[in-house]
Structures are given as C-alpha cells and as structure tokens.
Amino acid sequence: MKYSAKTHSFFDDVFAVVELIPEGRVSSYVAIARYLGAPRSARMVGWAMNASIGRTPAIPAHRVVNAQGLLTGKIHFSQPDEMEEKLKAEGIPVLNNQIVDFEQYFWDPSTELKMES
C-alpha cells in the first residue's frame, strides 16, 4: 500500500493497517511506516496512534509499539497502565514496559499482508 494524498490521508492509511493487526499480536511504528512506503515516517505513525485514542470505532493503538517492543505510546492512554493491561488481556506478556519475547508476538504487515502496487 503506497501513500497517496489523492485517495487517503497518511493517518487513515495507518489506521487501516492497525485495524488488521490480529488480537494477541503487535506491530511497530517503523514496520507500519515501511509497509506504507514511507520508511522514515515512524514518528508520523506514532502521531497517528496518538490521534486515534478515543476514536470511534476504536483503533487498537495498544498493539503498536517501538521496534524493540517498548510501550513508548503508553503515555497517550487515559490511564498509565491501560496499554499494558490491554496487551496482557490479549495474552501478550509485558515486563518493565516491554513485551517479553517480542519476536514471538511481532506482526509485520510487509510479510503478513499481500503488498499492493
């Protein structure tokens, strides 16, 4: 999926990818940015996740972490432990604000989704 200002906003494209992350899996800001054809836009993916909080229908922003599995976006949730609690409820172990065995839970849209041209 390549970013196209004519058809979607970048945030809308991010939301569309994040909605596809299966329960019990996580992705990263940079993996999503790469999938969207904007590998230097990981920070923009983070901004999109921040903008998604409280959106209806809900975007599973808790499933997006940094490339090392750290819960760097947790400060944007309404409660300090909300992101961690949501991940644990999906069976993802978290210790000291980091996903345990991150590689086991990592979902890379570039390999999991069929690339569109």
ZAMARGU-4260 file (C-alpha; in steps of 0.2 Angstrom, whole numbers, plus 5000, padded with zeros to 4 digits):
<rodrens>
0) 5000/5000/5000 | 5008/5016/4995 | 5003/5033/5002 | 4993/5043/4991 | 4987/5060/4996
5) 4974/5059/4982 | 4964/5044/4990 | 4968/5044/5009 | 4977/5054/5022 | 4993/5045/5029
10) 4984/5044/5046 | 4969/5035/5038 | 4981/5023/5029 | 4990/5019/5046 | 4973/5016/5054
15) 4968/5004/5041 | 4984/4994/5044 | 4982/4994/5063 | 4965/4988/5062 | 4972/4972/5053
20) 4984/4968/5067 | 4977/4952/5075 | 4972/4951/5093 | 4987/4944/5103 | 5000/4951/5091
25) 5009/4968/5090 | 5017/4978/5076 | 5029/4993/5077 | 5029/5011/5071 | 5043/5008/5059
30) 5036/4992/5052 | 5019/5001/5048 | 5029/5016/5040 | 5039/5004/5029 | 5023/4995/5023
35) 5015/5011/5019 | 5030/5016/5008 | 5036/5029/5020 | 5051/5021/5030 | 5056/5037/5038
40) 5039/5041/5044 | 5039/5030/5060 | 5036/5046/5071 | 5021/5050/5060 | 5014/5033/5063
45) 5016/5037/5082 | 5007/5053/5080 | 4993/5044/5071 | 4991/5032/5085 | 4990/5047/5097
50) 4977/5054/5087 | 4967/5038/5087 | 4964/5037/5105 | 4946/5039/5109 | 4941/5037/5091
55) 4925/5028/5086 | 4926/5015/5080 | 4941/5011/5091 | 4958/5009/5083 | 4969/4995/5093
60) 4983/5008/5096 | 4989/4997/5110 | 4995/4984/5098 | 5008/4997/5091 | 5025/4998/5100
65) 5043/5003/5096 | 5055/4992/5086 | 5062/4984/5102 | 5044/4980/5109 | 5044/4995/5122
70) 5027/5003/5126 | 5033/5020/5121 | 5015/5026/5117 | 5008/5022/5134 | 5009/5040/5140
75) 4995/5044/5127 | 4982/5032/5135 | 4970/5039/5148 | 4977/5028/5162 | 4996/5025/5164
80) 4994/5006/5164 | 4980/5005/5151 | 4991/5000/5136 | 4999/4986/5146 | 4983/4980/5153
85) 4975/4978/5136 | 4991/4969/5129 | 4990/4957/5144 | 4972/4954/5141 | 4976/4948/5124
90) 4989/4936/5131 | 5005/4947/5127 | 5017/4946/5142 | 5024/4963/5147 | 5038/4966/5160
95) 5045/4983/5164 | 5036/4992/5149 | 5042/4980/5137 | 5035/4965/5128 | 5043/4949/5133
100) 5049/4938/5118 | 5044/4952/5107 | 5048/4942/5091 | 5035/4929/5095 | 5021/4942/5095
105) 5028/4953/5081 | 5016/4956/5066 | 5025/4963/5051 | 5012/4970/5038 | 5025/4968/5024
110) 5026/4950/5026 | 5008/4947/5033 | 4998/4957/5021 | 4999/4955/5002 | 5008/4970/4995
115) 4998/4981/4984 | 5005/4991/4970
</rodrens>
